[in-house]
Amino acid sequence: MDRAQIRFNVLRNALYHTSRRLTFDRWNRWFNFLVIVLGATAVTDWLKGVGIEMSQSVFGVAVAAVGAASLVFDFGGKARDHQSLQRDYYNLLAEIEEKIDPTEQDLAAWYSKMIRIAGGEPPTLRALDAKAYNDAIGATEYYEPDQRLYIPWHHRIFGMVWAFEGYDYKKLHELSGHANIGLRP
């Protein structure tokens, strides 16, 4: 791999983990918010005031369910894992940028560091990785826009929870011969 390819892949991985960190942080905040709000007995009194009758046991079950989901899925812990990986990739990107005239040894060292970091990653969600690939193309301008990957609409929706393992994401230029008017990366 040359410098541009390594830089591109390191940036793509950093963008992927930034996205995952932000998602897990957001989920963690919402689940914590719901535990607090649903746990307040004043909510049942307020709902009665606006004409909605619900027992406190319904809210107790909701608090238990949301709190259990928050503990089991550990959104905050996952966010920190992705933050650490994001930091590692950006540190490697900074190291690549420091070297004005890299040698073959530098390239090999950077590539091996990228592989070592990747070895500590949780399983990759391929639709989100494809989006990070497209974002890296936009950020670096190493490649033409038609090198972006086409991500089907259902992968955009379910990509945060479904891995889509084995799916072959095609580049836009590979699809241009077909009747795919209006494709968006």
C-alpha positions as CSV (number, residue, x, y, z in Angstrom):
1,M,0.0,0.0,0.0
2,D,1.2,3.5,-0.7
3,R,0.9,6.5,1.7
4,A,-2.4,7.7,0.2
5,Q,-4.0,4.3,0.5
6,I,-2.9,3.9,4.1
7,R,-4.0,7.4,5.0
8,F,-7.3,6.8,3.3
9,N,-8.0,3.5,5.3
10,V,-6.8,5.0,8.6
11,L,-9.2,8.0,8.1
12,R,-12.0,5.7,7.0
13,N,-11.6,3.7,10.2
14,A,-11.4,6.8,12.3
15,L,-14.6,8.1,10.8
16,Y,-16.3,4.8,11.4
17,H,-15.4,4.8,15.1
18,T,-16.4,8.4,15.4
19,S,-19.8,7.6,14.1
20,R,-20.2,4.5,16.4
21,R,-19.1,6.5,19.4
22,L,-21.6,9.3,18.7
23,T,-24.4,6.7,18.2
24,F,-23.7,4.9,21.5
25,D,-23.3,8.1,23.4
26,R,-26.6,9.3,22.1
27,W,-28.3,6.0,23.0
28,N,-26.7,6.0,26.4
29,R,-28.0,9.6,27.1
30,W,-31.6,8.7,25.9
31,F,-31.7,5.5,28.0
32,N,-30.5,7.4,31.1
33,F,-33.0,10.1,30.5
34,L,-35.9,7.6,30.1
35,V,-34.9,5.8,33.4
36,I,-35.0,9.1,35.2
37,V,-38.2,10.4,33.7
38,L,-40.1,7.1,33.8
39,G,-38.9,6.5,37.4
40,A,-40.4,9.7,38.6
41,T,-43.8,9.0,40.3
42,A,-44.7,12.6,39.4
43,V,-45.1,11.5,35.8
44,T,-48.2,9.4,36.6
45,D,-49.7,12.3,38.5
46,W,-49.0,14.6,35.5
47,L,-50.5,12.1,33.0
48,K,-53.6,11.9,35.2
49,G,-53.8,15.7,35.0
50,V,-53.9,15.6,31.2
51,G,-56.4,12.8,31.1
52,I,-54.3,9.7,30.6
53,E,-54.8,7.0,33.3
54,M,-51.8,4.8,33.8
55,S,-50.8,2.9,36.9
56,Q,-47.4,3.4,38.6
57,S,-46.7,-0.3,38.0
58,V,-46.7,0.3,34.2
59,F,-44.0,2.9,34.8
60,G,-42.1,0.6,37.1
61,V,-42.0,-2.1,34.4
62,A,-40.9,0.5,31.9
63,V,-38.1,1.7,34.2
64,A,-37.0,-1.8,34.8
65,A,-37.0,-2.6,31.1
66,V,-35.1,0.5,30.0
67,G,-32.7,0.2,32.9
68,A,-32.0,-3.5,32.2
69,A,-31.5,-2.7,28.5
70,S,-29.0,0.1,29.4
71,L,-27.1,-2.2,31.7
72,V,-27.1,-5.3,29.4
73,F,-26.2,-3.4,26.1
74,D,-23.7,-1.1,27.9
75,F,-24.0,1.8,25.4
76,G,-21.7,4.0,27.5
77,G,-19.0,1.3,27.5
78,K,-19.3,0.7,23.8
79,A,-19.0,4.4,23.2
80,R,-15.8,4.5,25.2
81,D,-14.4,1.5,23.2
82,H,-15.1,3.3,20.0
83,Q,-13.6,6.5,21.4
84,S,-10.4,4.7,22.2
85,L,-10.2,3.2,18.7
86,Q,-11.1,6.6,17.1
87,R,-8.2,8.1,19.1
88,D,-5.8,5.4,18.0
89,Y,-6.6,5.8,14.4
90,Y,-6.3,9.6,14.6
91,N,-3.0,9.3,16.4
92,L,-1.8,7.0,13.5
93,L,-3.1,9.5,11.0
94,A,-1.1,12.3,12.7
95,E,2.0,10.1,12.6
96,I,1.5,9.6,8.9
97,E,1.2,13.4,8.4
98,E,4.4,14.1,10.4
99,K,6.6,12.3,7.8
100,I,7.1,14.4,4.7
101,D,9.1,11.8,2.7
102,P,8.2,8.3,4.0
103,T,10.4,5.3,3.3
104,E,9.2,1.8,2.5
105,Q,9.9,1.0,6.2
106,D,7.6,3.9,7.3
107,L,4.8,2.6,5.1
108,A,5.2,-0.9,6.4
109,A,5.2,0.3,10.0
110,W,2.0,2.4,9.5
111,Y,0.3,-0.5,7.7
112,S,1.1,-2.9,10.5
113,K,-0.1,-0.4,13.2
114,M,-3.4,-0.1,11.3
115,I,-3.7,-3.9,11.3
116,R,-2.9,-4.0,15.1
117,I,-5.5,-1.4,15.9
118,A,-8.1,-3.2,13.7
119,G,-7.3,-6.4,15.7
120,G,-8.9,-4.8,18.7
121,E,-12.1,-3.8,17.0
122,P,-15.5,-5.3,17.6
123,P,-17.2,-6.8,14.6
124,T,-17.7,-4.2,11.8
125,L,-21.1,-3.2,10.7
126,R,-20.5,-3.2,6.9
127,A,-23.2,-0.6,5.9
128,L,-21.7,1.9,8.4
129,D,-18.2,1.0,7.1
130,A,-19.4,1.7,3.6
131,K,-20.7,5.1,4.7
132,A,-17.3,5.8,6.4
133,Y,-15.6,4.8,3.1
134,N,-17.8,7.3,1.2
135,D,-17.1,10.0,3.8
136,A,-13.3,9.4,3.5
137,I,-13.6,9.8,-0.3
138,G,-15.3,13.1,0.3
139,A,-12.8,14.2,2.9
140,T,-9.6,13.3,1.0
141,E,-10.5,13.7,-2.7
142,Y,-8.0,10.9,-3.5
143,Y,-10.7,9.2,-5.6
144,E,-13.3,10.4,-8.0
145,P,-16.9,10.6,-6.7
146,D,-17.9,7.6,-8.8
147,Q,-15.6,5.5,-6.6
148,R,-18.1,5.9,-3.8
149,L,-20.1,2.8,-2.7
150,Y,-23.8,2.5,-3.4
151,I,-25.6,1.8,-0.1
152,P,-29.1,0.5,-0.5
153,W,-31.8,2.3,1.4
154,H,-32.6,-0.6,3.8
155,H,-28.9,-0.9,4.6
156,R,-29.0,2.8,5.6
157,I,-31.9,2.2,7.9
158,F,-30.8,-1.2,9.5
159,G,-27.1,-0.7,9.2
160,M,-26.7,0.2,12.9
161,V,-27.9,-3.1,14.0
162,W,-27.4,-5.6,11.1
163,A,-24.0,-6.5,9.8
164,F,-25.0,-7.4,6.2
165,E,-22.1,-9.8,6.1
166,G,-21.2,-11.0,2.7
167,Y,-23.0,-8.2,0.9
168,D,-21.0,-6.9,-2.1
169,Y,-21.2,-3.1,-2.0
170,K,-20.7,-1.9,-5.6
171,K,-19.0,1.3,-6.6
172,L,-21.2,3.9,-8.4
173,H,-19.2,3.5,-11.6
174,E,-19.9,-0.2,-11.6
175,L,-23.6,0.6,-11.5
176,S,-23.6,3.4,-14.1
177,G,-24.3,0.9,-16.9
178,H,-27.6,0.0,-15.3
179,A,-30.8,2.0,-15.2
180,N,-30.0,3.4,-11.7
181,I,-31.0,7.0,-12.2
182,G,-30.7,9.1,-9.0
183,L,-28.3,6.9,-7.1
184,R,-26.8,8.5,-4.0
185,P,-23.7,7.2,-2.3
